[in-house]
Amino acid sequence: MKKILKAFSCLLLIMLTTANAQAVVYMDDDAKRGEGKKLITLTGFVDYAPLGYMQDPNYIYSPYENIFEPLMSDFAQLYNLELNYIYKKDYNALIREVRSGKIDIILGIYHQTKIYNGIDYVFPSILNNPVTVVMLPHRIDEINTVEDLKKLKGGISDKERLSDYVASELDYFQVERFPDYDRLFEKLFKGEIDYAFVSQYSGLIAVSRLGLRNKVSFAKQMIWNMPLFIGVGKMSPNRKYLLPRLVKFCEDANNKQKLEQHLIKTINDIETKYLGAVPPNYAEE
């Protein structure tokens, strides 16, 4: 199993292409002077592991995890900021609060996607969220091109968070929607669908939690790539302060690399945690 995890880590490193660059050193004037910390509010996905999620969504005091958190901690230290994460609300409600200026930053948004109107994108993108296909192992070799998928019946979970472009591309496939990953993979194992569309990282977490990691195969091909951006609300009172500093921060290749390494470690840790998970009955049929 350690060899499998090591191989998976290598695969993710290849997928997460990282440019080599020297560290960029920059310090804000406020931080140099040691003045009082500026309070910045942040949010992100709340039910989309590993990008953003509550460890136990049924428990009000459950810790919140966000893949960008270590990176933003570095950003806060660099600019003498205090960070406050807001997450105990519906995701769409949180987006509205970013749009209205009640929340300053949203971590992980898709470009040219309607729900993020009213939010400034921080360029460049600092992480990609690829979409791929999961199939039963004995069928994975049936897929050589995207056109092969159009001849088959697919499925996708409503838990997936997609860009508008990818959502529109699904119209060209025979895709049925399911309320969660459990129902999605049940239909896959029962042969009612031929494949499942998943975003690479959330798909890996889902099959690990369900005890299905060694019972399904992920296609080697990436079907679509969804760049993830940091966003700043256009109505945020801290917008002018944050935008140029976040741009500098995201341009630093070392920060991008650190985020990618943290993502790999997070996925490996979650996979290891669920190694003994008992698969559902439908996986044994």
C-alpha positions in Angstrom: 0.0 0.0 0.0 2.9 2.4 0.7 4.1 1.8 -2.8 0.6 2.7 -4.1 0.6 5.9 -2.1 4.1 6.8 -3.3 3.2 6.1 -6.9 0.1 8.3 -6.5 2.2 11.1 -5.1 4.5 11.0 -8.1 1.4 11.1 -10.4 0.1 14.2 -8.7 3.5 15.9 -8.9 3.4 15.3 -12.6 -0.1 16.6 -12.9 0.7 19.7 -10.8 3.2 21.3 -13.2 5.3 23.8 -11.3 7.6 26.4 -12.8 11.0 26.8 -11.1 11.8 30.3 -9.9 13.8 32.0 -7.2 11.9 33.1 -4.1 10.5 36.6 -4.3 11.1 38.6 -1.2 8.7 41.4 -0.5 7.4 43.1 2.7 4.5 45.5 3.2 5.3 48.9 4.8 2.7 48.3 7.5 4.4 45.0 8.4 7.8 46.7 8.5 6.6 49.3 11.0 5.0 46.6 13.2 1.6 48.4 13.4 -1.6 46.7 14.6 -2.9 43.7 12.6 -5.5 44.3 9.9 -8.4 41.9 10.2 -9.2 40.0 7.0 -12.2 37.6 6.6 -12.0 34.6 4.3 -14.2 31.7 3.1 -14.2 28.9 0.6 -15.8 25.6 -0.2 -17.5 24.1 2.8 -18.4 20.6 1.6 -15.8 19.8 -1.1 -12.9 17.9 0.4 -10.0 18.3 0.2 -10.3 21.9 -1.1 -12.6 23.1 1.6 -14.7 21.2 4.2 -15.8 20.8 7.7 -14.4 17.6 9.3 -17.9 16.8 10.7 -20.6 18.8 9.0 -23.2 17.6 11.6 -21.3 19.1 14.5 -21.5 22.9 14.8 -18.0 23.2 16.3 -16.4 21.0 13.8 -12.9 22.2 12.6 -12.8 23.7 9.2 -10.2 22.6 6.7 -9.2 24.6 3.6 -6.4 23.5 1.3 -5.2 27.2 1.0 -5.0 27.7 4.8 -1.2 27.2 5.2 -0.5 29.5 2.3 -2.8 32.2 3.6 -1.1 31.9 7.0 2.2 32.8 5.3 0.5 35.7 3.5 -0.9 36.9 6.9 2.5 36.7 8.5 4.1 38.6 5.6 1.6 41.5 5.8 0.8 41.5 9.5 -2.8 40.3 9.1 -5.2 38.5 11.3 -7.4 36.0 9.5 -10.9 35.0 10.4 -12.5 32.1 8.4 -16.3 32.3 7.9 -17.8 28.9 7.0 -20.9 28.0 9.1 -23.3 28.9 6.3 -24.6 27.6 3.0 -21.9 28.1 0.3 -24.1 30.3 -1.9 -24.9 32.5 1.1 -21.1 32.8 1.7 -20.6 33.9 -1.9 -23.2 36.6 -1.5 -21.4 37.9 1.6 -18.2 38.1 -0.4 -20.0 39.9 -3.2 -21.5 42.4 -0.7 -18.2 43.1 1.0 -19.0 41.4 4.3 -16.2 38.8 3.6 -13.0 39.9 2.0 -11.5 36.8 0.3 -12.9 33.6 -1.2 -10.4 30.7 -1.7 -10.9 28.6 -4.9 -13.1 30.1 -7.5 -13.5 29.4 -11.3 -13.0 31.9 -14.0 -16.0 33.0 -16.1 -18.5 31.3 -13.8 -21.7 33.2 -13.1 -22.0 32.6 -9.4 -18.7 34.5 -8.9 -19.9 37.7 -10.6 -19.0 40.7 -8.4 -15.7 39.1 -7.3 -12.3 40.1 -8.5 -10.0 37.3 -9.6 -6.4 37.2 -8.4 -4.2 36.2 -11.4 -2.4 33.9 -11.9 -4.3 30.8 -10.9 -2.4 29.1 -8.1 -3.9 25.6 -8.4 -5.7 23.4 -10.9 -8.7 21.1 -10.3 -8.7 18.5 -13.1 -11.8 16.4 -14.0 -11.3 12.8 -14.9 -13.3 9.5 -15.2 -13.7 6.6 -12.8 -14.6 3.1 -14.0 -14.5 -0.4 -12.8 -11.0 -1.8 -13.3 -12.0 -4.3 -16.0 -13.5 -1.6 -18.1 -11.0 1.3 -17.8 -9.2 0.3 -21.0 -12.3 0.9 -23.1 -11.6 4.6 -22.9 -8.9 5.9 -25.2 -10.5 9.3 -26.2 -13.2 11.6 -25.0 -15.3 10.5 -28.0 -15.4 7.0 -26.5 -17.2 8.4 -23.5 -20.0 9.8 -25.6 -21.0 6.3 -26.6 -21.5 5.3 -23.0 -23.7 6.3 -20.1 -22.1 8.4 -17.3 -22.9 9.9 -14.0 -21.8 12.7 -11.7 -22.4 13.7 -8.1 -24.2 16.9 -7.2 -21.4 17.4 -4.7 -19.1 18.3 -7.5 -18.3 22.0 -7.9 -17.8 22.8 -11.6 -16.9 25.8 -13.7 -19.6 27.0 -16.0 -17.6 25.8 -19.0 -17.3 22.2 -17.7 -20.9 22.2 -16.7 -21.9 23.2 -20.3 -19.6 20.5 -21.7 -21.5 17.8 -19.9 -24.4 18.5 -22.2 -22.5 16.6 -24.9 -22.5 13.4 -22.9 -25.1 11.0 -21.6 -24.8 12.0 -17.9 -27.1 11.3 -15.0 -26.9 13.3 -11.8 -26.9 11.7 -8.3 -27.2 13.5 -4.9 -24.0 12.2 -3.5 -20.9 10.0 -4.3 -22.3 7.0 -2.5 -25.3 6.8 -4.9 -23.1 7.6 -7.8 -20.7 4.7 -7.2 -23.6 2.3 -6.3 -25.0 2.9 -9.8 -21.5 2.3 -11.2 -21.0 -1.0 -9.4 -24.5 -2.2 -10.4 -23.8 -1.5 -14.0 -26.5 1.2 -14.4 -23.9 3.7 -15.6 -20.6 2.9 -17.3 -18.4 5.6 -15.8 -18.4 8.5 -13.3 -17.1 12.0 -13.9 -15.2 13.2 -10.8 -12.8 16.0 -10.1 -9.6 14.3 -9.4 -9.0 15.3 -5.8 -12.6 15.1 -4.4 -13.0 11.8 -6.3 -10.0 10.3 -4.6 -11.3 11.4 -1.2 -14.8 10.0 -1.9 -13.6 6.6 -2.9 -11.2 6.4 0.0 -13.9 7.3 2.5 -16.2 4.7 1.0 -13.6 2.0 1.1 -13.5 1.8 -2.7 -10.0 3.0 -3.4 -8.7 -0.4 -4.6 -12.0 -1.4 -6.3 -12.1 1.4 -9.0 -9.7 2.8 -11.6 -9.1 6.4 -12.5 -8.5 7.2 -16.1 -5.0 8.5 -16.8 -6.4 11.2 -19.1 -7.5 14.5 -17.8 -10.9 15.3 -19.4 -11.0 19.0 -18.4 -8.9 21.3 -16.3 -10.4 23.9 -14.0 -8.0 26.5 -12.8 -8.7 27.7 -9.2 -8.3 31.4 -8.3 -8.3 33.4 -5.1 -11.1 36.0 -5.2 -11.6 39.3 -3.5 -15.0 40.9 -3.2 -15.3 44.1 -5.3 -17.2 45.7 -2.4 -14.6 44.7 0.2 -13.3 47.6 2.2 -9.9 46.0 2.0 -10.0 45.3 -1.8 -7.4 47.9 -2.8 -5.1 46.8 -0.1 -5.4 43.0 -0.8 -5.4 42.7 -4.6 -1.9 43.9 -5.5 -0.4 42.0 -2.6 -2.2 38.8 -3.4 -1.1 39.1 -7.0 2.6 39.3 -5.9 2.1 36.4 -3.6 0.5 34.2 -6.3 3.2 35.1 -8.8 5.8 33.5 -6.5 6.4 29.9 -7.9 7.5 28.8 -4.4 4.1 29.5 -3.0 2.4 27.6 -5.8 4.8 24.6 -5.1 4.1 24.8 -1.4 0.3 24.6 -2.0 0.7 21.7 -4.4 2.8 19.8 -1.9 0.3 20.4 0.8 -2.5 19.1 -1.4 -0.6 15.9 -2.1 0.1 15.4 1.7 -3.5 16.1 2.5 -4.8 13.5 0.1 -2.2 10.9 1.1 -3.1 11.5 4.8 -6.9 11.0 4.1 -6.2 7.9 2.0 -4.1 6.4 4.8 -6.8 7.3 7.4 -9.4 5.3 5.5 -7.3 2.3 4.5 -9.4 0.0 6.7 -12.8 1.4 5.6 -15.3 -1.4 4.8 -16.8 -0.9 1.3 -20.6 -0.8 0.9 -22.4 -4.0 0.1 -22.9 -3.0 -3.6 -19.1 -3.2 -4.1 -19.2 -6.9 -3.4 -22.0 -7.8 -5.9 
